[in-house]
Amino acid sequence: MDYIQTSFRIGAEYRECFITTNQTISDMEIEVVADTFAKVIMAQESGEDIEYIRRAVRLGKEEADYLNKQGVGSGILKISGKSPVICFFPLARIERQRTDEEVFREAERFLQAFKVVPRVNLLHRKYSSGSPEGAQTRREPSERKIQPGARPNRLVWAYVMTVYENPYLNTTEVNRKMNLTPYTGARVKKEAVDLGFLTEHRVNFGGPGRSGIYLEVTKLGCDFIGMGRRELPGKGGFPHKVIQYKVYSRLKRLGESVQIEQYLGGKSADVGWTKLVTGGMERIAIEVEPSVHSHIPDEIRKDFDAGWNRVIILCQNRDAMDRINFQVNQHVPAALLDGVDLDLIANYVD
């Protein structure tokens, strides 16, 4: 409590801001509370606390009597130099996050059950050579072993598992999900990449600030966390699959009927979109083209031949769009041009 009071005094002197939540406010000196800029007082039952708050906040008797009559979520806001007002706080659902110890215990139980990697010694934050009794952990001969001398700590396991379970999160989102600071997240990611558990990919969605680092769990990383190799839906490399999913998920959230690698007439589209229009349904093939290739006009013709009514080509930037537009106008039959749209990837992802 002395520390809090000292912080408030120094903050008042240097005009800095401190925010504190306290259930035993009457333990603080009344002058310290009185000198704060803003105070929110929730329901009180103790007559001693009510009297203390009345004096500290300078409430009238009628206002002080309201302190023990407030409902859940309501309070009295008093800003220095202004009259007190009643305020309300809406109910907000806060999902309980797993604690570090829960994550680490789950990791230990999982590794012990499947015995696919050396047992993680959570107490010493490193790999042990075997079980506490000294028995060596059994491994199948066909399994690829962890790199010699590798001693990743328990946080690396949790990081790799989080990426495995959430393959479409960029590194910033992974840090946020694990409640890691940027510094800690970068350190753990670097260790996982250096050990060969993760591969980094820069995915560019086009436009300023629309790129990010995404992580792919390697075969060695899957062995490390005791999971089978996970194949993401889509075709092409990992960045292409990430873009496919981002386009699909955005349209899905908007209530559209979409599917990754949807087939029609023997030809698949990166994202197939079935849209209700006046007089029936329109089948739209969305093709993701992060770079300019000579095969794009051929792909467009094949989409129409397969039965797609419209084709949308998603480009990475304006320059690529202009170059693809030139190809389309040169090599796609004029009768099909009205059914071809070019747009930026950035306009189809969140």
RODO-2510 file (C-alpha; in nm, 4 decimals, decimal comma):
residues 350
     n   res          X          Y          Z
     1     m     0,0000     0,0000     0,0000
     2     d     0,2921     0,2347     0,0733
     3     y     0,4189     0,1713    -0,2786
     4     i     0,0823     0,2653    -0,4305
     5     q     0,0618     0,5826    -0,2236
     6     t     0,4166     0,6824    -0,3185
     7     s     0,3388     0,6192    -0,6868
     8     f     0,0334     0,8433    -0,6697
     9     r     0,2255     1,1209    -0,4972
    10     i     0,5089     1,1111    -0,7526
    11     g     0,2575     1,0862    -1,0368
    12     a     0,0747     1,3953    -0,9125
    13     e     0,4038     1,5858    -0,8881
    14     y     0,5150     1,4978    -1,2423
    15     r     0,1633     1,4888    -1,3884
    16     e     0,1844     1,1192    -1,4795
    17     c    -0,1120     0,8800    -1,4911
    18     f    -0,1622     0,5724    -1,2719
    19     i    -0,4673     0,3477    -1,2738
    20     t    -0,5354     0,1148    -0,9824
    21     t    -0,8176    -0,1136    -0,8721
    22     n    -0,8444    -0,1482    -0,4970
    23     q    -1,0889    -0,3270    -0,2680
    24     t    -0,9363    -0,1852     0,0512
    25     i    -0,9183     0,1798    -0,0422
    26     s    -0,9689     0,2947     0,3173
    27     d    -0,6180     0,1642     0,3965
    28     m    -0,4779     0,4555     0,1955
    29     e    -0,4332     0,8016     0,3400
    30     i    -0,7398     1,0087     0,2675
    31     e    -0,5356     1,2981     0,1231
    32     v    -0,3841     1,0685    -0,1422
    33     v    -0,7261     0,9561    -0,2633
    34     a    -0,8696     1,3077    -0,2474
    35     d    -0,5907     1,4435    -0,4703
    36     t    -0,6398     1,1903    -0,7527
    37     f    -0,7900     1,3198    -1,0767
    38     a    -1,0660     1,0627    -1,1289
    39     k    -1,2305     0,8103    -0,8989
    40     v    -1,4931     0,5443    -0,9740
    41     i    -1,6636     0,4034    -0,6662
    42     m    -1,8662     0,0851    -0,6969
    43     a    -2,1167    -0,0521    -0,4438
    44     q    -2,0065    -0,0371    -0,0787
    45     e    -2,1547    -0,2042     0,2280
    46     s    -1,9244    -0,1070     0,5111
    47     g    -2,0336     0,2089     0,6915
    48     e    -1,6679     0,2873     0,7646
    49     d    -1,5750     0,2643     0,3937
    50     i    -1,8760     0,4755     0,2946
    51     e    -1,7782     0,7492     0,5400
    52     y    -1,4156     0,7367     0,4212
    53     i    -1,5224     0,7685     0,0536
    54     r    -1,7677     1,0477     0,1350
    55     r    -1,4882     1,2548     0,2857
    56     a    -1,2249     1,1636     0,0217
    57     v    -1,4510     1,2255    -0,2752
    58     r    -1,6405     1,5084    -0,1058
    59     l    -1,9843     1,3583    -0,1616
    60     g    -2,3014     1,4992    -0,0144
    61     k    -2,5072     1,2887     0,2284
    62     e    -2,7643     1,1961    -0,0368
    63     e    -2,4885     1,0937    -0,2803
    64     a    -2,3084     0,8928    -0,0113
    65     d    -2,6308     0,7090     0,0787
    66     y    -2,6438     0,5808    -0,2804
    67     l    -2,3148     0,3905    -0,2378
    68     n    -2,4797     0,0900    -0,0719
    69     k    -2,7760     0,0933    -0,3107
    70     q    -2,5923     0,0594    -0,6408
    71     g    -2,6635    -0,2343    -0,8654
    72     v    -2,4047    -0,4545    -1,0325
    73     g    -2,2143    -0,2591    -1,2961
    74     s    -2,3108     0,0877    -1,1735
    75     g    -2,0833     0,3309    -0,9921
    76     i    -2,0199     0,6931    -0,9065
    77     l    -1,7622     0,8777    -1,1165
    78     k    -1,5956     1,1793    -0,9564
    79     i    -1,3558     1,3877    -1,1643
    80     s    -1,1577     1,6605    -0,9937
    81     g    -1,3377     1,9942    -1,0186
    82     k    -1,6622     1,8438    -1,1481
    83     s    -1,9811     1,7177    -0,9881
    84     p    -2,0139     1,3401    -0,9359
    85     v    -2,2163     1,1456    -1,1922
    86     i    -2,3568     0,7926    -1,2044
    87     c    -2,1883     0,5668    -1,4616
    88     f    -2,2638     0,2184    -1,5864
    89     f    -2,0284    -0,0579    -1,7047
    90     p    -2,1722    -0,3119    -1,9513
    91     l    -2,1192    -0,6802    -1,8818
    92     a    -1,8226    -0,8043    -2,0878
    93     r    -1,7500    -1,1732    -2,1299
    94     i    -1,3873    -1,2506    -2,0515
    95     e    -1,2698    -1,5954    -2,1519
    96     r    -1,0348    -1,7541    -1,9068
    97     q    -0,6931    -1,8122    -2,0603
    98     r    -0,4821    -2,1143    -1,9802
    99     t    -0,2036    -2,0419    -1,7355
   100     d     0,1578    -2,1211    -1,8195
   101     e     0,1596    -2,4081    -1,5717
   102     e    -0,1501    -2,5629    -1,7334
   103     v     0,0142    -2,5440    -2,0765
   104     f     0,3365    -2,6969    -1,9451
   105     r     0,1577    -2,9804    -1,7626
   106     e    -0,0442    -3,0579    -2,0742
   107     a     0,2777    -3,0669    -2,2769
   108     e     0,4419    -3,3029    -2,0292
   109     r     0,1421    -3,5403    -2,0201
   110     f     0,1215    -3,5419    -2,3990
   111     l     0,4888    -3,6182    -2,4516
   112     q     0,4897    -3,8912    -2,1870
   113     a     0,1817    -4,0545    -2,3392
   114     f     0,3074    -4,0711    -2,6973
   115     k     0,6828    -4,0992    -2,6292
   116     v     0,7789    -3,9564    -2,9667
   117     v     1,0493    -3,7215    -2,8382
   118     p     1,2744    -3,7201    -2,5315
   119     r     1,0802    -3,6305    -2,2191
   120     v     1,0700    -3,2569    -2,1479
   121     n     1,1964    -3,1786    -1,8008
   122     l     0,9704    -2,8884    -1,7126
   123     l     1,1414    -2,8218    -1,3828
   124     h     1,4798    -2,7585    -1,5427
   125     r     1,3346    -2,6218    -1,8696
   126     k     1,5389    -2,8509    -2,0912
   127     y     1,5373    -3,1969    -2,2451
   128     s     1,6317    -3,4800    -2,0165
   129     s     1,7940    -3,7895    -2,1568
   130     g     1,5154    -4,0099    -2,0294
   131     s     1,2561    -4,0639    -1,7602
   132     p     1,3218    -3,9701    -1,3951
   133     e     1,4031    -4,3341    -1,3270
   134     g     1,6741    -4,3289    -1,5937
   135     a     1,4896    -4,5427    -1,8487
   136     q     1,5564    -4,4252    -2,2030
   137     t     1,2562    -4,3002    -2,3999
   138     r     1,1782    -4,5442    -2,6792
   139     r     1,1786    -4,4168    -3,0368
   140     e     1,0865    -4,5788    -3,3631
   141     p     1,3888    -4,6272    -3,5934
   142     s     1,2132    -4,4485    -3,8783
   143     e     1,1630    -4,1311    -3,6776
   144     r     1,3851    -3,8345    -3,7466
   145     k     1,5673    -3,7347    -3,4317
   146     i     1,5865    -3,3955    -3,2702
   147     q     1,9058    -3,2143    -3,3642
   148     p     2,2049    -3,3124    -3,1458
   149     g     2,2566    -3,0787    -2,8534
   150     a     1,9114    -2,9204    -2,8925
   151     r     1,7629    -2,8198    -2,5584
   152     p     1,4487    -2,6181    -2,6334
   153     n     1,2616    -2,4992    -2,3257
   154     r     0,8984    -2,5629    -2,2467
   155     l     0,7855    -2,2337    -2,4010
   156     v     0,9154    -2,3471    -2,7413
   157     w     0,6886    -2,6536    -2,7215
   158     a     0,3870    -2,4355    -2,6436
   159     y     0,4800    -2,1942    -2,9249
   160     v     0,5135    -2,4690    -3,1878
   161     m     0,1864    -2,6286    -3,0713
   162     t     0,0072    -2,2920    -3,0949
   163     v     0,1317    -2,2464    -3,4536
   164     y     0,0254    -2,6039    -3,5370
   165     e    -0,3264    -2,5436    -3,4025
   166     n    -0,3532    -2,1960    -3,5603
   167     p    -0,1654    -2,2109    -3,8929
   168     y    -0,3248    -1,8941    -4,0311
   169     l    -0,2060    -1,6582    -3,7553
   170     n     0,0903    -1,4316    -3,8221
   171     t     0,3645    -1,3937    -3,5629
   172     t     0,2017    -1,0881    -3,4048
   173     e    -0,1259    -1,2783    -3,3627
   174     v     0,0566    -1,5826    -3,2210
   175     n     0,2214    -1,3588    -2,9597
   176     r    -0,1157    -1,2077    -2,8714
   177     k    -0,2797    -1,5493    -2,8395
   178     m    -0,0015    -1,6696    -2,6070
   179     n     0,0143    -1,3412    -2,4137
   180     l     0,3804    -1,2963    -2,5103
   181     t     0,5575    -0,9638    -2,5396
   182     p     0,7042    -0,8889    -2,8868
   183     y     1,0548    -0,9419    -2,7485
   184     t     0,9748    -1,2797    -2,5889
   185     g     0,7775    -1,3909    -2,8926
   186     a     1,0646    -1,3038    -3,1286
   187     r     1,3133    -1,4876    -2,9064
   188     v     1,1040    -1,8042    -2,8820
   189     k     1,0240    -1,7967    -3,2550
   190     k     1,3939    -1,7620    -3,3430
   191     e     1,4806    -2,0598    -3,1235
   192     a     1,2069    -2,2731    -3,2842
   193     v     1,3199    -2,1716    -3,6351
   194     d     1,6893    -2,2313    -3,5560
   195     l     1,6063    -2,5795    -3,4253
   196     g     1,4224    -2,6617    -3,7476
   197     f     1,0753    -2,6839    -3,5908
   198     l     0,9277    -2,3914    -3,7893
   199     t     0,9771    -2,2305    -4,1295
   200     e     0,9123    -1,8597    -4,1801
   201     h     0,7160    -1,7246    -4,4775
   202     r     0,6492    -1,3607    -4,5601
   203     v     0,2975    -1,3361    -4,7040
   204     n     0,2185    -1,0165    -4,8908
   205     f    -0,1490    -0,9275    -4,9302
   206     g    -0,0732    -0,6071    -5,1209
   207     g    -0,0887    -0,2494    -5,0009
   208     p     0,1122    -0,0740    -4,7280
   209     g     0,1290    -0,2683    -4,4042
   210     r    -0,0533    -0,5642    -4,5558
   211     s     0,2202    -0,8248    -4,5220
   212     g     0,3144    -1,0480    -4,2322
   213     i     0,5347    -1,3341    -4,1205
   214     y     0,3520    -1,6680    -4,1099
   215     l     0,4973    -1,9886    -3,9700
   216     e     0,4804    -2,3430    -4,1049
   217     v     0,5449    -2,6394    -3,8747
   218     t     0,8067    -2,8716    -4,0269
   219     k     0,8166    -3,2512    -4,0093
   220     l     1,0703    -3,2176    -3,7288
   221     g     0,8415    -2,9731    -3,5497
   222     c     0,5497    -3,2184    -3,5754
   223     d     0,7711    -3,4883    -3,4218
   224     f     0,8685    -3,2466    -3,1460
   225     i     0,5082    -3,1800    -3,0401
   226     g     0,3963    -3,5370    -3,1111
   227     m     0,1495    -3,4557    -3,3895
   228     g     0,1073    -3,5865    -3,7438
   229     r     0,1916    -3,3676    -4,0402
   230     r    -0,0965    -3,1333    -4,1162
   231     e    -0,1787    -3,0564    -4,4781
   232     l    -0,3570    -2,7261    -4,5264
   233     p    -0,6378    -2,7074    -4,7842
   234     g    -0,5438    -2,5509    -5,1143
   235     k    -0,2749    -2,5821    -5,3774
   236     g     0,0632    -2,4218    -5,4288
   237     g     0,3081    -2,3143    -5,1638
   238     f     0,2333    -2,2223    -4,8047
   239     p     0,1905    -1,8446    -4,8738
   240     h    -0,0584    -1,9212    -5,1527
   241     k    -0,2605    -2,1450    -4,9187
   242     v    -0,2660    -1,8732    -4,6526
   243     i    -0,4068    -1,6221    -4,9024
   244     q    -0,6646    -1,8770    -5,0220
   245     y    -0,7826    -1,9305    -4,6649
   246     k    -0,7929    -1,5579    -4,5848
   247     v    -1,0109    -1,4904    -4,8920
   248     y    -1,2336    -1,7884    -4,8091
   249     s    -1,2741    -1,6948    -4,4400
   250     r    -1,3647    -1,3326    -4,5128
   251     l    -1,6371    -1,4270    -4,7611
   252     k    -1,7590    -1,6996    -4,5243
   253     r    -1,7970    -1,4467    -4,2432
   254     l    -2,0036    -1,2320    -4,4794
   255     g    -2,2428    -1,5243    -4,5192
   256     e    -2,1365    -1,6268    -4,8697
   257     s    -2,1239    -1,9861    -4,9954
   258     v    -1,7557    -2,0476    -5,0692
   259     q    -1,5152    -2,3414    -5,0836
   260     i    -1,1385    -2,3742    -5,1223
   261     e    -1,0361    -2,5626    -5,4384
   262     q    -1,3962    -2,6124    -5,5485
   263     y    -1,4311    -2,8297    -5,8590
   264     l    -1,6707    -2,7633    -6,1446
   265     g    -1,6561    -2,9517    -6,4728
   266     g    -1,3197    -3,1020    -6,3855
   267     k    -1,1568    -2,7633    -6,3156
   268     s    -1,0943    -2,6320    -5,9657
   269     a    -1,0827    -2,2682    -5,8604
   270     d    -0,8607    -2,1395    -5,5807
   271     v    -1,1833    -2,0318    -5,4116
   272     g    -1,5222    -2,1258    -5,5544
   273     w    -1,8035    -1,8814    -5,4809
   274     t    -2,1696    -1,9688    -5,5431
   275     k    -2,3727    -1,6498    -5,5374
   276     l    -2,7476    -1,6050    -5,5538
   277     v    -2,8477    -1,3550    -5,8215
   278     t    -3,1716    -1,2542    -5,9864
   279     g    -3,2915    -1,5485    -6,1892
   280     g    -3,0719    -1,8171    -6,0333
   281     m    -2,7151    -1,8829    -5,9210
   282     e    -2,3854    -1,7428    -6,0386
   283     r    -2,0716    -1,9549    -6,0031
   284     i    -1,7607    -1,7433    -5,9560
   285     a    -1,4043    -1,8731    -5,9738
   286     i    -1,1629    -1,6676    -5,7637
   287     e    -0,8018    -1,7192    -5,8730
   288     v    -0,5185    -1,5893    -5,6538
   289     e    -0,2258    -1,4638    -5,8630
   290     p     0,0432    -1,3067    -5,6383
   291     s     0,2741    -1,2763    -5,9385
   292     v     0,2364    -1,2367    -6,3158
   293     h     0,2509    -1,5583    -6,5222
   294     s     0,1908    -1,6260    -6,8899
   295     h    -0,0542    -1,9073    -6,8072
   296     i    -0,3188    -1,6753    -6,6575
   297     p    -0,5199    -1,6294    -6,9814
   298     d    -0,5225    -2,0084    -7,0307
   299     e    -0,6528    -2,0571    -6,6748
   300     i    -0,9312    -1,8078    -6,7403
   301     r    -1,0399    -1,9890    -7,0571
   302     k    -1,0353    -2,3240    -6,8744
   303     d    -1,2529    -2,1809    -6,5961
   304     f    -1,5175    -2,0690    -6,8452
   305     d    -1,4982    -2,3990    -7,0351
   306     a    -1,5581    -2,5853    -6,7065
   307     g    -1,8807    -2,3932    -6,6438
   308     w    -1,7794    -2,1012    -6,4187
   309     n    -1,9916    -1,7965    -6,4990
   310     r    -1,7421    -1,5353    -6,3843
   311     v    -1,3717    -1,5240    -6,2997
   312     i    -1,2106    -1,2887    -6,0475
   313     i    -0,8318    -1,2551    -6,0622
   314     l    -0,6793    -1,1278    -5,7371
   315     c    -0,3498    -0,9426    -5,7859
   316     q    -0,0887    -0,8336    -5,5351
   317     n    -0,0544    -0,4693    -5,6449
   318     r    -0,1595    -0,2191    -5,9094
   319     d     0,1440    -0,2855    -6,1282
   320     a     0,0711    -0,6586    -6,1399
   321     m    -0,2955    -0,5837    -6,2094
   322     d    -0,2068    -0,3650    -6,5090
   323     r     0,0250    -0,6309    -6,6516
   324     i    -0,2304    -0,9093    -6,6056
   325     n    -0,4998    -0,6870    -6,7536
   326     f    -0,2837    -0,6426    -7,0653
   327     q    -0,2419    -1,0222    -7,0950
   328     v    -0,6140    -1,0810    -7,0539
   329     n    -0,7096    -0,8270    -7,3185
   330     q    -0,4549    -0,9737    -7,5588
   331     h    -0,5231    -1,3457    -7,5188
   332     v    -0,8759    -1,3983    -7,3788
   333     p    -1,1601    -1,4051    -7,6360
   334     a    -1,3575    -1,0805    -7,6443
   335     a    -1,6821    -1,2700    -7,5744
   336     l    -1,5456    -1,3689    -7,2315
   337     l    -1,3956    -1,0372    -7,1222
   338     d    -1,7182    -0,9092    -6,9626
   339     g    -1,7035    -1,2029    -6,7222
   340     v    -1,3486    -1,1297    -6,6027
   341     d    -1,2794    -0,8963    -6,3090
   342     l    -0,9411    -0,7953    -6,1680
   343     d    -0,9033    -0,6839    -5,8096
   344     l    -0,6443    -0,6557    -5,5323
   345     i    -0,5884    -0,9333    -5,2805
   346     a    -0,6034    -0,6683    -5,0077
   347     n    -0,9695    -0,6019    -5,0906
   348     y    -1,0631    -0,9637    -5,0197
   349     v    -0,8845    -1,0213    -4,6872
   350     d    -0,9306    -0,8653    -4,3446
***
